[in-house]
């Protein structure tokens, strides 16, 4: 079974803008954090290493992980067979439009009916019920869009509302699956910042395979 993360690990980047919440007894530091905007959608090509190691870890309990990180690959294919590909990532603060909705608003705001879109998401956690509904609406009006969602963790999977939302996604043709260790390695290689001039090998955490099997079983029970 997936294990709860260590307390020290939960103290990793968890402020509104990813900064360590340290020295909160310092009035100036506390004022600076309070004055930060309550919500921001951040986009980019590669995310910081510490964000990946903390936010994408497939633990059972996600205390301190108050963001959704969404890495995406978009392949748009014309009728002539030519493929245009793009990739990047989004992160949110769970305080406004979530990363899933932001993807459709900012990355793919309008689908060209002359193109076929194959979209793959690598998401730190599965969609909430509201985001699932937004995805359903997009899929229903965009027949030329195929979506595959790979998730590190299941978000509030015991809630009936969330289970129903995941089932509806499957019924709508959206493919859902839990990330395997190889998927985390793919993210590491393609979406995580590397030191200039060198590429460090992915180092899986100790319980990565065990946690994958745990969540895979839970998702299978929900979608059956």
NUFI-716565 format. One record per residue (C-alpha): x, y, z; residue number from 1; residue in one letter. Coordinates in steps of 0.25 Angstrom, whole numbers, plus 5000, padded with zeros to 4 digits. Example, Ala and Ser with C-alpha at 12.3 -4.5 7.8 and 13.67 -1.06 7.14 Angstrom:
<pators>
<pator px="5049" py="4982" pz="5031" k="1" r="a"/>
<pator px="5055" py="4996" pz="5029" k="2" r="s"/>
</pators>
This chain:
<pators>
<pator px="5000" py="5000" pz="5000" k="1" r="x"/>
<pator px="5005" py="5014" pz="4997" k="2" r="x"/>
<pator px="5011" py="5021" pz="5009" k="3" r="x"/>
<pator px="5008" py="5034" pz="5015" k="4" r="x"/>
<pator px="5020" py="5044" pz="5012" k="5" r="x"/>
<pator px="5030" py="5048" pz="5023" k="6" r="x"/>
<pator px="5027" py="5060" pz="5031" k="7" r="x"/>
<pator px="5040" py="5067" pz="5026" k="8" r="x"/>
<pator px="5036" py="5064" pz="5012" k="9" r="x"/>
<pator px="5023" py="5071" pz="5014" k="10" r="x"/>
<pator px="5031" py="5084" pz="5017" k="11" r="x"/>
<pator px="5036" py="5084" pz="5003" k="12" r="x"/>
<pator px="5031" py="5095" pz="4994" k="13" r="x"/>
<pator px="5017" py="5098" pz="4998" k="14" r="x"/>
<pator px="5015" py="5113" pz="4998" k="15" r="x"/>
<pator px="5006" py="5120" pz="4988" k="16" r="x"/>
<pator px="5018" py="5122" pz="4978" k="17" r="x"/>
<pator px="5026" py="5109" pz="4981" k="18" r="x"/>
<pator px="5035" py="5116" pz="4992" k="19" r="x"/>
<pator px="5039" py="5109" pz="5005" k="20" r="x"/>
<pator px="5030" py="5114" pz="5016" k="21" r="x"/>
<pator px="5042" py="5117" pz="5026" k="22" r="x"/>
<pator px="5044" py="5127" pz="5036" k="23" r="x"/>
<pator px="5029" py="5131" pz="5037" k="24" r="x"/>
<pator px="5032" py="5137" pz="5051" k="25" r="x"/>
<pator px="5039" py="5148" pz="5043" k="26" r="x"/>
<pator px="5028" py="5159" pz="5041" k="27" r="x"/>
<pator px="5034" py="5164" pz="5028" k="28" r="x"/>
<pator px="5035" py="5150" pz="5022" k="29" r="x"/>
<pator px="5021" py="5147" pz="5027" k="30" r="x"/>
<pator px="5016" py="5160" pz="5021" k="31" r="x"/>
<pator px="5022" py="5157" pz="5008" k="32" r="x"/>
<pator px="5015" py="5143" pz="5007" k="33" r="x"/>
<pator px="5002" py="5149" pz="5010" k="34" r="x"/>
<pator px="5003" py="5160" pz="5000" k="35" r="x"/>
<pator px="5005" py="5149" pz="4989" k="36" r="x"/>
<pator px="4994" py="5148" pz="4979" k="37" r="x"/>
<pator px="4985" py="5137" pz="4983" k="38" r="x"/>
<pator px="4985" py="5130" pz="4969" k="39" r="x"/>
<pator px="4994" py="5129" pz="4957" k="40" r="x"/>
<pator px="4995" py="5119" pz="4946" k="41" r="x"/>
<pator px="5009" py="5116" pz="4942" k="42" r="x"/>
<pator px="5013" py="5111" pz="4929" k="43" r="x"/>
<pator px="5027" py="5106" pz="4924" k="44" r="x"/>
<pator px="5035" py="5096" pz="4916" k="45" r="x"/>
<pator px="5042" py="5089" pz="4928" k="46" r="x"/>
<pator px="5038" py="5089" pz="4943" k="47" r="x"/>
<pator px="5049" py="5090" pz="4954" k="48" r="x"/>
<pator px="5054" py="5077" pz="4960" k="49" r="x"/>
<pator px="5049" py="5079" pz="4974" k="50" r="x"/>
<pator px="5035" py="5081" pz="4969" k="51" r="x"/>
<pator px="5035" py="5068" pz="4961" k="52" r="x"/>
<pator px="5041" py="5060" pz="4973" k="53" r="x"/>
<pator px="5031" py="5066" pz="4983" k="54" r="x"/>
<pator px="5018" py="5068" pz="4974" k="55" r="x"/>
<pator px="5018" py="5056" pz="4965" k="56" r="x"/>
<pator px="5022" py="5046" pz="4976" k="57" r="x"/>
<pator px="5011" py="5035" pz="4976" k="58" r="x"/>
<pator px="5008" py="5035" pz="4991" k="59" r="x"/>
<pator px="4995" py="5031" pz="4997" k="60" r="x"/>
<pator px="4993" py="5044" pz="5005" k="61" r="x"/>
<pator px="4996" py="5057" pz="4998" k="62" r="x"/>
<pator px="4997" py="5066" pz="5010" k="63" r="x"/>
<pator px="5005" py="5079" pz="5006" k="64" r="x"/>
<pator px="5003" py="5076" pz="4991" k="65" r="x"/>
<pator px="4993" py="5087" pz="4988" k="66" r="x"/>
<pator px="4996" py="5089" pz="4974" k="67" r="x"/>
<pator px="4993" py="5081" pz="4961" k="68" r="x"/>
<pator px="5004" py="5080" pz="4951" k="69" r="x"/>
<pator px="5000" py="5076" pz="4937" k="70" r="x"/>
<pator px="5011" py="5072" pz="4926" k="71" r="x"/>
<pator px="5005" py="5072" pz="4913" k="72" r="x"/>
<pator px="5008" py="5067" pz="4899" k="73" r="x"/>
<pator px="4999" py="5072" pz="4887" k="74" r="x"/>
<pator px="5000" py="5065" pz="4873" k="75" r="x"/>
<pator px="4992" py="5072" pz="4863" k="76" r="x"/>
<pator px="4991" py="5064" pz="4850" k="77" r="x"/>
<pator px="4986" py="5070" pz="4837" k="78" r="x"/>
<pator px="4978" py="5063" pz="4826" k="79" r="x"/>
<pator px="4991" py="5062" pz="4818" k="80" r="x"/>
<pator px="4997" py="5054" pz="4830" k="81" r="x"/>
<pator px="5007" py="5065" pz="4834" k="82" r="x"/>
<pator px="5008" py="5065" pz="4850" k="83" r="x"/>
<pator px="5011" py="5078" pz="4858" k="84" r="x"/>
<pator px="5015" py="5075" pz="4872" k="85" r="x"/>
<pator px="5016" py="5084" pz="4884" k="86" r="x"/>
<pator px="5019" py="5081" pz="4899" k="87" r="x"/>
<pator px="5020" py="5088" pz="4912" k="88" r="x"/>
<pator px="5014" py="5088" pz="4926" k="89" r="x"/>
<pator px="5004" py="5096" pz="4935" k="90" r="x"/>
<pator px="5003" py="5097" pz="4950" k="91" r="x"/>
<pator px="4992" py="5103" pz="4958" k="92" r="x"/>
<pator px="4989" py="5107" pz="4973" k="93" r="x"/>
<pator px="4975" py="5100" pz="4974" k="94" r="x"/>
<pator px="4970" py="5114" pz="4977" k="95" r="x"/>
<pator px="4963" py="5117" pz="4963" k="96" r="x"/>
<pator px="4963" py="5111" pz="4950" k="97" r="x"/>
<pator px="4971" py="5098" pz="4951" k="98" r="x"/>
<pator px="4982" py="5093" pz="4942" k="99" r="x"/>
<pator px="4972" py="5084" pz="4934" k="100" r="x"/>
<pator px="4963" py="5096" pz="4931" k="101" r="x"/>
<pator px="4975" py="5105" pz="4928" k="102" r="x"/>
<pator px="4980" py="5096" pz="4918" k="103" r="x"/>
<pator px="4967" py="5098" pz="4910" k="104" r="x"/>
<pator px="4967" py="5113" pz="4912" k="105" r="x"/>
<pator px="4982" py="5116" pz="4909" k="106" r="x"/>
<pator px="4989" py="5104" pz="4902" k="107" r="x"/>
<pator px="4977" py="5099" pz="4893" k="108" r="x"/>
<pator px="4967" py="5110" pz="4893" k="109" r="x"/>
<pator px="4961" py="5106" pz="4880" k="110" r="x"/>
<pator px="4962" py="5094" pz="4872" k="111" r="x"/>
<pator px="4963" py="5095" pz="4857" k="112" r="x"/>
<pator px="4953" py="5085" pz="4851" k="113" r="x"/>
<pator px="4962" py="5082" pz="4840" k="114" r="x"/>
<pator px="4972" py="5076" pz="4849" k="115" r="x"/>
<pator px="4972" py="5063" pz="4858" k="116" r="x"/>
<pator px="4977" py="5065" pz="4872" k="117" r="x"/>
<pator px="4984" py="5054" pz="4880" k="118" r="x"/>
<pator px="4987" py="5060" pz="4894" k="119" r="x"/>
<pator px="4994" py="5053" pz="4905" k="120" r="x"/>
<pator px="4994" py="5059" pz="4920" k="121" r="x"/>
<pator px="5004" py="5054" pz="4931" k="122" r="x"/>
<pator px="4997" py="5060" pz="4943" k="123" r="x"/>
<pator px="5001" py="5059" pz="4958" k="124" r="x"/>
<pator px="4987" py="5055" pz="4962" k="125" r="x"/>
<pator px="4974" py="5052" pz="4955" k="126" r="x"/>
<pator px="4964" py="5062" pz="4952" k="127" r="x"/>
<pator px="4954" py="5067" pz="4962" k="128" r="x"/>
<pator px="4939" py="5066" pz="4959" k="129" r="x"/>
<pator px="4938" py="5080" pz="4954" k="130" r="x"/>
<pator px="4950" py="5078" pz="4945" k="131" r="x"/>
<pator px="4945" py="5065" pz="4940" k="132" r="x"/>
<pator px="4932" py="5072" pz="4936" k="133" r="x"/>
<pator px="4940" py="5083" pz="4928" k="134" r="x"/>
<pator px="4947" py="5072" pz="4921" k="135" r="x"/>
<pator px="4934" py="5065" pz="4917" k="136" r="x"/>
<pator px="4929" py="5077" pz="4911" k="137" r="x"/>
<pator px="4941" py="5079" pz="4903" k="138" r="x"/>
<pator px="4941" py="5065" pz="4898" k="139" r="x"/>
<pator px="4926" py="5066" pz="4894" k="140" r="x"/>
<pator px="4928" py="5078" pz="4886" k="141" r="x"/>
<pator px="4942" py="5074" pz="4880" k="142" r="x"/>
<pator px="4940" py="5061" pz="4873" k="143" r="x"/>
<pator px="4954" py="5062" pz="4866" k="144" r="x"/>
<pator px="4961" py="5062" pz="4880" k="145" r="x"/>
<pator px="4966" py="5050" pz="4887" k="146" r="x"/>
<pator px="4971" py="5051" pz="4901" k="147" r="x"/>
<pator px="4979" py="5041" pz="4909" k="148" r="x"/>
<pator px="4981" py="5045" pz="4924" k="149" r="x"/>
<pator px="4992" py="5038" pz="4932" k="150" r="x"/>
<pator px="4992" py="5042" pz="4947" k="151" r="x"/>
<pator px="5002" py="5040" pz="4958" k="152" r="x"/>
<pator px="4991" py="5039" pz="4969" k="153" r="x"/>
<pator px="4976" py="5038" pz="4970" k="154" r="x"/>
<pator px="4970" py="5051" pz="4976" k="155" r="x"/>
<pator px="4959" py="5048" pz="4987" k="156" r="x"/>
<pator px="4956" py="5035" pz="4980" k="157" r="x"/>
<pator px="4947" py="5030" pz="4991" k="158" r="x"/>
<pator px="4937" py="5041" pz="4989" k="159" r="x"/>
<pator px="4925" py="5036" pz="4981" k="160" r="x"/>
<pator px="4925" py="5049" pz="4973" k="161" r="x"/>
<pator px="4939" py="5047" pz="4968" k="162" r="x"/>
<pator px="4937" py="5033" pz="4965" k="163" r="x"/>
<pator px="4925" py="5036" pz="4956" k="164" r="x"/>
<pator px="4933" py="5047" pz="4949" k="165" r="x"/>
<pator px="4944" py="5038" pz="4946" k="166" r="x"/>
<pator px="4934" py="5027" pz="4940" k="167" r="x"/>
<pator px="4927" py="5038" pz="4932" k="168" r="x"/>
<pator px="4941" py="5042" pz="4926" k="169" r="x"/>
<pator px="4943" py="5027" pz="4922" k="170" r="x"/>
<pator px="4929" py="5026" pz="4916" k="171" r="x"/>
<pator px="4932" py="5039" pz="4908" k="172" r="x"/>
<pator px="4945" py="5032" pz="4902" k="173" r="x"/>
<pator px="4955" py="5039" pz="4910" k="174" r="x"/>
<pator px="4966" py="5029" pz="4914" k="175" r="x"/>
<pator px="4971" py="5028" pz="4928" k="176" r="x"/>
<pator px="4982" py="5021" pz="4934" k="177" r="x"/>
<pator px="4992" py="5022" pz="4946" k="178" r="x"/>
<pator px="5006" py="5025" pz="4943" k="179" r="x"/>
<pator px="5016" py="5014" pz="4943" k="180" r="x"/>
<pator px="5030" py="5016" pz="4948" k="181" r="x"/>
<pator px="5034" py="5017" pz="4933" k="182" r="x"/>
<pator px="5024" py="5029" pz="4931" k="183" r="x"/>
<pator px="5031" py="5036" pz="4943" k="184" r="x"/>
<pator px="5044" py="5034" pz="4936" k="185" r="x"/>
<pator px="5038" py="5040" pz="4923" k="186" r="x"/>
<pator px="5034" py="5052" pz="4931" k="187" r="x"/>
<pator px="5048" py="5053" pz="4937" k="188" r="x"/>
<pator px="5055" py="5053" pz="4923" k="189" r="x"/>
<pator px="5045" py="5062" pz="4916" k="190" r="x"/>
<pator px="5039" py="5072" pz="4925" k="191" r="x"/>
<pator px="5049" py="5074" pz="4937" k="192" r="x"/>
<pator px="5060" py="5084" pz="4937" k="193" r="x"/>
<pator px="5074" py="5077" pz="4935" k="194" r="x"/>
<pator px="5087" py="5083" pz="4938" k="195" r="x"/>
<pator px="5093" py="5090" pz="4926" k="196" r="x"/>
<pator px="5102" py="5081" pz="4918" k="197" r="x"/>
<pator px="5098" py="5068" pz="4926" k="198" r="x"/>
<pator px="5086" py="5059" pz="4928" k="199" r="x"/>
<pator px="5084" py="5052" pz="4941" k="200" r="x"/>
<pator px="5078" py="5038" pz="4941" k="201" r="x"/>
<pator px="5064" py="5037" pz="4947" k="202" r="x"/>
<pator px="5065" py="5031" pz="4961" k="203" r="x"/>
<pator px="5052" py="5024" pz="4965" k="204" r="x"/>
<pator px="5047" py="5026" pz="4980" k="205" r="x"/>
<pator px="5047" py="5013" pz="4988" k="206" r="x"/>
<pator px="5032" py="5010" pz="4987" k="207" r="x"/>
<pator px="5029" py="5015" pz="4973" k="208" r="x"/>
<pator px="5025" py="5001" pz="4968" k="209" r="x"/>
<pator px="5017" py="4998" pz="4980" k="210" r="x"/>
<pator px="5009" py="5011" pz="4980" k="211" r="x"/>
<pator px="5006" py="5009" pz="4965" k="212" r="x"/>
<pator px="5000" py="4996" pz="4967" k="213" r="x"/>
<pator px="4992" py="5001" pz="4979" k="214" r="x"/>
<pator px="4986" py="5012" pz="4970" k="215" r="x"/>
<pator px="4984" py="5004" pz="4958" k="216" r="x"/>
<pator px="4975" py="4994" pz="4966" k="217" r="x"/>
<pator px="4967" py="5006" pz="4972" k="218" r="x"/>
<pator px="4965" py="5012" pz="4958" k="219" r="x"/>
<pator px="4961" py="4998" pz="4952" k="220" r="x"/>
<pator px="4951" py="4996" pz="4963" k="221" r="x"/>
<pator px="4945" py="5010" pz="4960" k="222" r="x"/>
<pator px="4944" py="5008" pz="4945" k="223" r="x"/>
<pator px="4939" py="4994" pz="4945" k="224" r="x"/>
</pators>
